[in-house]
Amino acid sequence: MSKKQCRYEQMNLKQLGELEFLLLGDLRDVLEEEASERNRKWLLAIVETLLKTVPMEFSLREQGGYLQDIVSCCPHADREVQQLLKEHQTLRTRLEQLRDELFTIRQFRTHASVLKLELEQWMKTLQNHNRKEEDLIQDSYSQGVGVGD
C-alpha cells in the first residue's frame, strides 16, 4: 500500500487497533524521555495521530459495529455498552485537551511532568476502556450468543 493509499478512512477495525497499539507503545517510550522541545514535538505528533486513529476506531465500533450486536443479542448488556459509548466521547475530548495543551504551552520543561502524567493517565484510561470492552465481548461469547460475523 502506497503512502497515498494509507488513509484512516480506509482502515478496518483490526488495522486501527494495531496502529493504536503501536502508537501507545511510542507514547509510552516518549513519556519516559527527558522533557525537551524535541520531546514535545514527538508527543504532539503521536497525540495528533491518536486523534485520527482512536475516533475512527470508536466510530467503527459505534456505527453498526459489534457493540450494537452485543445489545441485540444480550439486552442485559445495554448499560455496559452505553457506558462504553459515553467513555468514547470522554476519551476523545480529553485527548483533544491534551493536544491543545501540548500545542500552546510556552515553557514545556516547566510543565512537562504534569502534562506527561496526564498523558499517561489518559493512556491507562484508554487501556482500561479497551479491556472492559474486550471483557464484555468475551462474556457475550461465553454465554453462547456470539457477536456479528
N, C-alpha and C positions, 0 to 999 in steps of 0.2 A: 504494500500500500504506500503510495507516494505521500509526501507531506501535504499536498493539496487535497488528497482524498481523506486524510485523517481529520475528521470533523466530529465534534462531540455528538452532534445530532445523528450521526451515522453509527454510533457505537451502541452495542446492545448492553443489556444489564450486566452480563458477565464481564465484558471488556471494561465497562465503567468501574465495576467493583475491583478489578485487577489494577486499574490505574489509580484508584483511590488508595489501595493497599500500598502501592509504590510511593505515592505522594506522602502518605502518612509516615512511611519509613524515612523519606527525605526530610520531612518536617522534624521528626524526632532527632535526626542527625544534626540538623542546623541549630536546633534549640540547645544542643549540648555545646556548641561552639561559643567562643568568646564574642561578646557584643561588639560589633563594628558596623560601619556603614555598608560594607560588603555583605555582612551577615544579614543586615536589614533588607538589602536588595534581594537576596536569596529567599528570605522569609516571605517577602511581598510577592515574589514570582510563584512560590509554592501556594500561597493563600489564594492568589488570583486564579491559579489553575484549579485548585479545590473548589473555588466559587463557580467554575464552569462544570466541573465533574459531579460534585455532590448533588446540586439541584437537579441535574439531568437524571442522575440515578434515582433520586427521590421521585421525580416525575414519572419515570417508567414504572416504578412500584405503585404509584397512586392511580395512574390512568389505565384502568383495565388490567392492572398488574396482579400479582399473586396476593397482595393484601386484601383486595376485594374478593378474590376466590376463597380466601380463608373465611371471611364473613359469610359468604354464600353457603359454604359447607359447614361452618361451625358458628352459628349465630351467637353463641355464648362468648365468642372471642371479639365481638364488636367493640367492647370497651377498650380492650388492649390495642386493637387496630386503630381506633380513634386517637388513643394516646400516642401511638407511634406517628400518626399523621400530624398531630399537633407538634411533636418533637421535631419533625422535618422543618417546620417553619421557624421554630426556635433556634435550631442549629444553623439554618441559613442566615437568619438575622444576626446572630451573634458573630458568625464568621465575617459578615459584611462589616460589622462594627470594628472587629479586629483589623480587617484590611484597611479601613479608614484611619484607624489609629496608627498603623504602620506607615501609611502614606503621609499623614500630616504631622507626625511627631517631629519636633525640631532637633532635639538632642537625644538620639536613640540610646546612647550609652547610659544616660541618666535614668531613663525609663525602661530600659531593656529587661531588667529582671522581672518587673511586674508584668510587662507585656508577654514575655516568654512563659511565665506561669499561667497567664490567661490562655495563651495558645495551647499549652499543654493540657489545661483543664478542658478546653473545647475538644481537643483530640480524644481525651478519655471519655468525655460525654458521648461523642460520636461512636466510639468503640463499644461503649455500654449499650447504646441505642441499637447498634448492629447486632450485638449479642442477644438482646431482648427479641429482636425481630427473628433471628435465627431460631431461638427457643420456641417462639410462637409457631413458626413453620414446622419445626420438628414435632411439637405437640399435636398439631393438626394431622401430620402424617401418622404419628403413633396411634392416633385414635382410629386409624384405618380409613380416614376420609380421603386423603390425598388432595393435592392442590394443583390446579392448572395442568397444562400439557408440557 
